[in-house]
Amino acid sequence: MDLRNHSTVTEFILLGLSANPHTQALLFVLFLGIYLLAIMGNLMMLLVIKADSHLHMPMYFFLSHLSFVDICFSSVTVPKMLENLLSRRKTISVEGCLAQVFFVFVAAGTEACLLSVMAYDRYAAICHPLLYGQIMSKKLYIQLVWGSWGLGFLDALINIFLAVNMIFCEAKIIPHYSCEMPSLLSLSCSDISRNLIALLCSTLLHGLGTFLLVSLSYAHIITAILSISSTSGRSKAFSTCSSHLTAVTLYFGSGLLRHLMPNSGSPAELIFSVQYTVITPMLNPLIYSLKNKEVKVALKRTLEKYLQHIRC
């Protein structure tokens, strides 16, 4: 294709979730509330885990990083969405769009890796309780966390390094509320074969790869739980991983469905995208605080200490 006949695009138009001004006002209030809840909830988890020594264990070390990732995930997409809901000119620069794609890759990839690491942690705790301390040593769980972050950044760097060389011509409308790589690829008028290969590898590694690791861990966990003779023992074992299983189902379910759908801006596509980038970061602290007895007790202790400090 002769690219000289095309004017290079410097900004994109984000169509968002609705073109109706009244609906946009309602959506602004709704997503502002969700965003504030996500930030406050995940900050609360970070503070409680840091303040309470009873939670200084591998599982909560992973959870603290998951909470930080969720804060980043929400902050990458929601502020721009809120701005566009109040603005008539719903644009984003090409550089801003690429930056958003980069941090979405980092957050999404790191969260997927962390969830698979947490599944392995639950496998070690339930299937090998006597050896748990040896299996999940401090050195190992720190390496697993930084490995998750490293893979997230590496994946993002590879995809963005290829994306910065793409040329965008007449097409500049993104039928979405944020920038995602599939949307950019469909707008490019240059060769995107290498970008598609990189995106496919990313999907296989951070999507299906981590999902298979989680599935394998839970297959062993379920087998171990079913082999427990007492009902109370099975219930106690299941309760230790029920919150993580809920978070995994929400994230991987909506994320995989979103990326298996064609990039068309359909309502279903937008709903699944909102679910894993906006709703899940808000729900994770609620899931882990309401379904986890240790977190609830730690939260109560932290609040009591805070109230005593105020009285003094």
ChimeraX attribute file (.defattr): number of C-alpha atoms within 10 A of each C-alpha:
attribute: neighborCount
match mode: 1-to-1
recipient: residues
	/A:1	8
	/A:2	7
	/A:3	12
	/A:4	8
	/A:5	8
	/A:6	13
	/A:7	11
	/A:8	15
	/A:9	15
	/A:10	12
	/A:11	16
	/A:12	21
	/A:13	19
	/A:14	21
	/A:15	18
	/A:16	19
	/A:17	22
	/A:18	13
	/A:19	11
	/A:20	9
	/A:21	13
	/A:22	10
	/A:23	12
	/A:24	19
	/A:25	13
	/A:26	12
	/A:27	18
	/A:28	19
	/A:29	13
	/A:30	12
	/A:31	19
	/A:32	16
	/A:33	12
	/A:34	19
	/A:35	22
	/A:36	13
	/A:37	18
	/A:38	27
	/A:39	20
	/A:40	15
	/A:41	21
	/A:42	27
	/A:43	18
	/A:44	17
	/A:45	25
	/A:46	20
	/A:47	13
	/A:48	21
	/A:49	22
	/A:50	15
	/A:51	15
	/A:52	15
	/A:53	10
	/A:54	13
	/A:55	16
	/A:56	12
	/A:57	14
	/A:58	18
	/A:59	17
	/A:60	18
	/A:61	18
	/A:62	19
	/A:63	23
	/A:64	21
	/A:65	20
	/A:66	27
	/A:67	24
	/A:68	18
	/A:69	22
	/A:70	28
	/A:71	22
	/A:72	18
	/A:73	24
	/A:74	24
	/A:75	19
	/A:76	21
	/A:77	20
	/A:78	21
	/A:79	14
	/A:80	17
	/A:81	22
	/A:82	21
	/A:83	14
	/A:84	23
	/A:85	27
	/A:86	14
	/A:87	12
	/A:88	10
	/A:89	11
	/A:90	17
	/A:91	20
	/A:92	19
	/A:93	13
	/A:94	18
	/A:95	12
	/A:96	14
	/A:97	18
	/A:98	19
	/A:99	15
	/A:100	21
	/A:101	23
	/A:102	25
	/A:103	21
	/A:104	25
	/A:105	25
	/A:106	24
	/A:107	25
	/A:108	23
	/A:109	27
	/A:110	26
	/A:111	26
	/A:112	26
	/A:113	29
	/A:114	24
	/A:115	25
	/A:116	25
	/A:117	23
	/A:118	28
	/A:119	25
	/A:120	19
	/A:121	21
	/A:122	22
	/A:123	23
	/A:124	21
	/A:125	21
	/A:126	20
	/A:127	19
	/A:128	14
	/A:129	13
	/A:130	11
	/A:131	11
	/A:132	16
	/A:133	13
	/A:134	12
	/A:135	15
	/A:136	19
	/A:137	12
	/A:138	13
	/A:139	8
	/A:140	12
	/A:141	20
	/A:142	15
	/A:143	12
	/A:144	18
	/A:145	19
	/A:146	14
	/A:147	16
	/A:148	22
	/A:149	21
	/A:150	16
	/A:151	17
	/A:152	25
	/A:153	18
	/A:154	15
	/A:155	23
	/A:156	23
	/A:157	16
	/A:158	15
	/A:159	22
	/A:160	21
	/A:161	12
	/A:162	14
	/A:163	20
	/A:164	11
	/A:165	12
	/A:166	18
	/A:167	18
	/A:168	23
	/A:169	18
	/A:170	12
	/A:171	14
	/A:172	19
	/A:173	15
	/A:174	22
	/A:175	18
	/A:176	23
	/A:177	24
	/A:178	25
	/A:179	23
	/A:180	18
	/A:181	20
	/A:182	16
	/A:183	17
	/A:184	20
	/A:185	21
	/A:186	14
	/A:187	18
	/A:188	18
	/A:189	18
	/A:190	15
	/A:191	13
	/A:192	17
	/A:193	10
	/A:194	12
	/A:195	21
	/A:196	16
	/A:197	12
	/A:198	18
	/A:199	19
	/A:200	12
	/A:201	16
	/A:202	20
	/A:203	18
	/A:204	13
	/A:205	18
	/A:206	21
	/A:207	20
	/A:208	16
	/A:209	17
	/A:210	23
	/A:211	22
	/A:212	13
	/A:213	17
	/A:214	22
	/A:215	15
	/A:216	15
	/A:217	21
	/A:218	18
	/A:219	12
	/A:220	14
	/A:221	23
	/A:222	16
	/A:223	11
	/A:224	16
	/A:225	19
	/A:226	14
	/A:227	10
	/A:228	13
	/A:229	9
	/A:230	10
	/A:231	11
	/A:232	10
	/A:233	13
	/A:234	16
	/A:235	12
	/A:236	11
	/A:237	21
	/A:238	17
	/A:239	15
	/A:240	17
	/A:241	21
	/A:242	15
	/A:243	19
	/A:244	22
	/A:245	17
	/A:246	15
	/A:247	19
	/A:248	23
	/A:249	12
	/A:250	18
	/A:251	22
	/A:252	18
	/A:253	15
	/A:254	20
	/A:255	20
	/A:256	17
	/A:257	13
	/A:258	20
	/A:259	15
	/A:260	10
	/A:261	13
	/A:262	10
	/A:263	18
	/A:264	15
	/A:265	18
	/A:266	13
	/A:267	11
	/A:268	13
	/A:269	20
	/A:270	18
	/A:271	15
	/A:272	22
	/A:273	21
	/A:274	21
	/A:275	20
	/A:276	22
	/A:277	23
	/A:278	23
	/A:279	21
	/A:280	22
	/A:281	29
	/A:282	26
	/A:283	21
	/A:284	26
	/A:285	28
	/A:286	18
	/A:287	16
	/A:288	20
	/A:289	20
	/A:290	13
	/A:291	18
	/A:292	17
	/A:293	13
	/A:294	15
	/A:295	21
	/A:296	15
	/A:297	14
	/A:298	19
	/A:299	20
	/A:300	13
	/A:301	15
	/A:302	17
	/A:303	13
	/A:304	12
	/A:305	12
	/A:306	12
	/A:307	11
	/A:308	10
	/A:309	9
	/A:310	8
	/A:311	7
	/A:312	6
